[in-house]
Amino acid sequence: MKTSILVQNLKCGGCANTITTKLSEIKNISDINIDVEESKVSFSYTNETDAFAVKDKLKAIGYPSIDDDNSIVSKAKSFVSCATGKLSK
């Protein structure tokens, strides 16, 4: 199945690179596509548990979905994730 999540703090290719790398680590997740302009993360998954794992991972690395709280901690995590993504390109 395929779905998309609208996220907060997604600003550039560095962010997209980090998100792609981290989501690739989740079992049964594939076809990851990041649309920076729309702040949208799209992916294919096998079951709902996997889809929830993606949402949890995004929040953990600083990119909470639009229906989650975007705390100062999330913003700081996304800044670090963004910088890491830019360095690993």
SEROFI-554623 format. One record per residue: residue number from 1; residue in three letters; chain; x, y, z of N, C-alpha, C in turn. Coordinates in Angstrom, 1 decimal. Example, Ala and Ser with C-alpha at 12.3 -4.5 7.8 and 13.67 -1.06 7.14 Angstrom:
// residues 2
{1, "ALA", "A", {13.2, -5.7, 7.8}, {12.3, -4.5, 7.8}, {13.2, -3.3, 7.8}},
{2, "SER", "A", {12.8, -2.2, 7.1}, {13.7, -1.1, 7.1}, {12.9, 0.0, 7.9}},
//
This chain:
// residues 89
{1, "MET", "A", {0.8, -1.2, 0.0}, {0.0, 0.0, 0.0}, {0.9, 1.2, 0.0}},
{2, "LYS", "A", {0.3, 2.3, -0.5}, {1.1, 3.6, -0.6}, {0.3, 4.7, 0.2}},
{3, "THR", "A", {1.1, 5.5, 0.9}, {0.5, 6.6, 1.6}, {1.5, 7.8, 1.7}},
{4, "SER", "A", {1.0, 8.9, 2.2}, {1.8, 10.1, 2.4}, {1.5, 10.7, 3.7}},
{5, "ILE", "A", {2.5, 11.4, 4.3}, {2.4, 12.1, 5.5}, {2.9, 13.5, 5.3}},
{6, "LEU", "A", {2.1, 14.5, 5.7}, {2.6, 15.9, 5.7}, {3.3, 16.2, 6.9}},
{7, "VAL", "A", {4.6, 16.7, 6.8}, {5.4, 16.9, 8.0}, {5.8, 18.3, 8.2}},
{8, "GLN", "A", {6.3, 18.6, 9.4}, {6.7, 20.0, 9.7}, {8.3, 20.0, 9.7}},
{9, "ASN", "A", {8.8, 21.1, 9.5}, {10.3, 21.4, 9.5}, {11.1, 20.9, 8.3}},
{10, "LEU", "A", {10.4, 20.4, 7.3}, {11.1, 19.9, 6.1}, {11.4, 21.1, 5.2}},
{11, "LYS", "A", {12.7, 21.4, 5.0}, {13.1, 22.7, 4.4}, {14.0, 22.5, 3.2}},
{12, "CYS", "A", {14.7, 21.4, 3.1}, {15.7, 21.3, 2.0}, {16.1, 19.9, 1.6}},
{13, "GLY", "A", {17.0, 19.8, 0.7}, {17.5, 18.5, 0.3}, {18.2, 17.7, 1.4}},
{14, "GLY", "A", {18.8, 18.5, 2.3}, {19.5, 17.8, 3.4}, {18.5, 17.1, 4.3}},
{15, "CYS", "A", {17.4, 17.8, 4.5}, {16.3, 17.2, 5.3}, {15.8, 15.9, 4.6}},
{16, "ALA", "A", {15.6, 16.1, 3.3}, {15.0, 15.0, 2.5}, {16.0, 13.8, 2.5}},
{17, "ASN", "A", {17.3, 14.0, 2.4}, {18.3, 13.0, 2.4}, {18.3, 12.2, 3.8}},
{18, "THR", "A", {18.2, 13.0, 4.9}, {18.2, 12.3, 6.2}, {16.9, 11.5, 6.3}},
{19, "ILE", "A", {15.8, 12.0, 5.9}, {14.5, 11.3, 6.0}, {14.6, 10.0, 5.2}},
{20, "THR", "A", {15.0, 10.1, 4.0}, {15.1, 8.9, 3.1}, {16.0, 7.9, 3.8}},
{21, "THR", "A", {17.2, 8.3, 4.3}, {18.1, 7.4, 4.9}, {17.5, 6.7, 6.1}},
{22, "LYS", "A", {16.9, 7.4, 7.0}, {16.3, 6.9, 8.2}, {15.1, 6.0, 7.9}},
{23, "LEU", "A", {14.3, 6.4, 7.0}, {13.1, 5.6, 6.7}, {13.5, 4.3, 6.0}},
{24, "SER", "A", {14.6, 4.3, 5.2}, {15.1, 3.1, 4.6}, {15.5, 2.0, 5.5}},
{25, "GLU", "A", {15.7, 2.4, 6.8}, {16.1, 1.4, 7.8}, {14.9, 0.6, 8.3}},
{26, "ILE", "A", {13.7, 1.1, 8.1}, {12.5, 0.4, 8.6}, {12.1, -0.7, 7.7}},
{27, "LYS", "A", {11.9, -1.9, 8.3}, {11.6, -3.0, 7.5}, {10.2, -2.8, 6.9}},
{28, "ASN", "A", {10.0, -3.3, 5.6}, {8.8, -3.3, 4.9}, {8.4, -1.9, 4.4}},
{29, "ILE", "A", {9.3, -0.9, 4.4}, {9.1, 0.4, 3.8}, {9.9, 0.5, 2.5}},
{30, "SER", "A", {9.2, 1.0, 1.5}, {9.9, 1.1, 0.2}, {9.3, 2.3, -0.6}},
{31, "ASP", "A", {9.9, 2.6, -1.8}, {9.4, 3.6, -2.6}, {9.3, 5.0, -1.9}},
{32, "ILE", "A", {10.3, 5.3, -1.2}, {10.3, 6.6, -0.4}, {10.5, 7.8, -1.3}},
{33, "ASN", "A", {9.6, 8.7, -1.2}, {9.7, 9.9, -2.0}, {9.4, 11.2, -1.2}},
{34, "ILE", "A", {10.3, 12.1, -1.2}, {10.2, 13.3, -0.4}, {9.9, 14.5, -1.3}},
{35, "ASP", "A", {8.8, 15.2, -1.1}, {8.5, 16.5, -1.8}, {8.7, 17.6, -0.8}},
{36, "VAL", "A", {9.9, 18.3, -1.0}, {10.2, 19.4, -0.1}, {9.3, 20.5, -0.2}},
{37, "GLU", "A", {8.8, 20.9, -1.4}, {7.9, 22.1, -1.5}, {6.6, 21.9, -0.8}},
{38, "GLU", "A", {6.1, 20.6, -0.9}, {4.8, 20.3, -0.2}, {5.0, 19.8, 1.2}},
{39, "SER", "A", {6.2, 19.6, 1.6}, {6.5, 19.0, 3.0}, {5.8, 17.6, 3.1}},
{40, "LYS", "A", {5.9, 16.8, 2.0}, {5.2, 15.5, 2.0}, {6.2, 14.4, 1.8}},
{41, "VAL", "A", {6.0, 13.4, 2.7}, {6.8, 12.2, 2.6}, {5.8, 11.0, 2.2}},
{42, "SER", "A", {6.1, 10.4, 1.0}, {5.3, 9.3, 0.5}, {6.1, 8.1, 0.5}},
{43, "PHE", "A", {5.4, 6.9, 0.8}, {6.1, 5.7, 0.8}, {5.1, 4.5, 0.7}},
{44, "SER", "A", {5.7, 3.3, 0.4}, {4.9, 2.1, 0.3}, {5.2, 1.3, 1.6}},
{45, "TYR", "A", {4.1, 0.6, 2.1}, {4.3, -0.1, 3.3}, {3.5, -1.5, 3.2}},
{46, "THR", "A", {3.8, -2.4, 4.0}, {3.2, -3.7, 4.0}, {2.0, -3.8, 4.9}},
{47, "ASN", "A", {2.1, -3.2, 6.1}, {1.0, -3.2, 7.1}, {0.9, -1.9, 7.9}},
{48, "GLU", "A", {-0.1, -1.7, 8.6}, {-0.3, -0.4, 9.3}, {0.8, -0.2, 10.4}},
{49, "THR", "A", {1.2, -1.3, 11.0}, {2.3, -1.1, 12.0}, {3.5, -0.5, 11.4}},
{50, "ASP", "A", {3.9, -0.8, 10.1}, {5.0, -0.2, 9.5}, {4.8, 1.2, 9.2}},
{51, "ALA", "A", {3.5, 1.6, 8.8}, {3.2, 3.0, 8.5}, {3.3, 3.8, 9.8}},
{52, "PHE", "A", {2.9, 3.3, 10.9}, {3.0, 4.0, 12.2}, {4.5, 4.1, 12.6}},
{53, "ALA", "A", {5.3, 3.1, 12.3}, {6.7, 3.2, 12.6}, {7.3, 4.3, 11.8}},
{54, "VAL", "A", {6.9, 4.6, 10.6}, {7.4, 5.7, 9.8}, {7.0, 7.0, 10.5}},
{55, "LYS", "A", {5.8, 7.2, 10.9}, {5.4, 8.4, 11.6}, {6.2, 8.6, 12.9}},
{56, "ASP", "A", {6.4, 7.5, 13.7}, {7.2, 7.6, 14.9}, {8.6, 8.0, 14.6}},
{57, "LYS", "A", {9.2, 7.4, 13.6}, {10.6, 7.7, 13.2}, {10.7, 9.2, 12.8}},
{58, "LEU", "A", {9.8, 9.6, 12.0}, {9.8, 11.0, 11.5}, {9.8, 12.0, 12.7}},
{59, "LYS", "A", {8.9, 11.7, 13.7}, {8.8, 12.5, 14.9}, {10.2, 12.5, 15.7}},
{60, "ALA", "A", {10.7, 11.3, 15.8}, {12.0, 11.1, 16.5}, {13.2, 11.9, 15.9}},
{61, "ILE", "A", {13.2, 12.1, 14.6}, {14.3, 12.8, 14.0}, {14.0, 14.3, 13.7}},
{62, "GLY", "A", {12.8, 14.7, 14.2}, {12.5, 16.2, 14.2}, {11.5, 16.6, 13.1}},
{63, "TYR", "A", {10.8, 15.6, 12.5}, {9.9, 16.0, 11.4}, {8.5, 15.4, 11.8}},
{64, "PRO", "A", {7.8, 16.0, 12.8}, {6.5, 15.5, 13.2}, {5.5, 15.8, 12.1}},
{65, "SER", "A", {4.4, 14.9, 12.1}, {3.4, 15.1, 11.1}, {2.6, 16.4, 11.5}},
{66, "ILE", "A", {1.9, 17.0, 10.6}, {1.2, 18.2, 10.8}, {0.2, 18.2, 11.9}},
{67, "ASP", "A", {-0.3, 17.0, 12.3}, {-1.2, 16.9, 13.4}, {-0.5, 16.6, 14.8}},
{68, "ASP", "A", {0.8, 16.6, 14.8}, {1.6, 16.4, 16.0}, {2.1, 17.8, 16.4}},
{69, "ASP", "A", {2.5, 17.9, 17.7}, {3.1, 19.1, 18.3}, {4.4, 19.3, 17.7}},
{70, "ASN", "A", {4.7, 20.5, 17.3}, {6.1, 20.9, 16.8}, {6.8, 21.7, 17.8}},
{71, "SER", "A", {7.3, 21.0, 18.8}, {8.0, 21.6, 19.9}, {9.4, 22.2, 19.5}},
{72, "ILE", "A", {10.0, 22.9, 20.4}, {11.3, 23.5, 20.2}, {12.3, 22.3, 20.0}},
{73, "VAL", "A", {12.0, 21.2, 20.7}, {12.9, 20.1, 20.7}, {12.8, 19.5, 19.2}},
{74, "SER", "A", {11.6, 19.4, 18.7}, {11.5, 18.9, 17.3}, {12.2, 19.7, 16.3}},
{75, "LYS", "A", {12.1, 21.0, 16.5}, {12.7, 22.0, 15.6}, {14.3, 21.8, 15.7}},
{76, "ALA", "A", {14.8, 21.7, 16.9}, {16.2, 21.5, 17.1}, {16.7, 20.2, 16.4}},
{77, "LYS", "A", {15.9, 19.1, 16.6}, {16.3, 17.8, 16.0}, {16.3, 17.9, 14.5}},
{78, "SER", "A", {15.3, 18.6, 13.9}, {15.3, 18.7, 12.5}, {16.4, 19.5, 12.0}},
{79, "PHE", "A", {16.9, 20.5, 12.7}, {18.1, 21.3, 12.3}, {19.3, 20.4, 12.3}},
{80, "VAL", "A", {19.5, 19.6, 13.3}, {20.6, 18.6, 13.3}, {20.5, 17.6, 12.2}},
{81, "SER", "A", {19.3, 17.1, 12.0}, {19.0, 16.1, 10.9}, {19.3, 16.7, 9.5}},
{82, "CYS", "A", {18.9, 18.0, 9.3}, {19.1, 18.7, 8.1}, {20.6, 18.8, 7.8}},
{83, "ALA", "A", {21.4, 19.2, 8.8}, {22.8, 19.4, 8.7}, {23.5, 18.1, 8.4}},
{84, "THR", "A", {23.1, 17.0, 9.1}, {23.6, 15.7, 8.8}, {23.3, 15.3, 7.4}},
{85, "GLY", "A", {22.1, 15.5, 7.0}, {21.8, 15.2, 5.6}, {22.6, 15.9, 4.5}},
{86, "LYS", "A", {22.9, 17.1, 4.8}, {23.7, 17.9, 3.9}, {25.1, 17.4, 3.8}},
{87, "LEU", "A", {25.7, 17.0, 5.0}, {27.0, 16.5, 5.0}, {27.2, 15.1, 4.4}},
{88, "SER", "A", {26.1, 14.3, 4.4}, {26.2, 12.9, 3.9}, {25.8, 12.8, 2.4}},
{89, "LYS", "A", {25.6, 13.9, 1.8}, {25.2, 13.9, 0.3}, {26.3, 13.4, -0.5}},
//
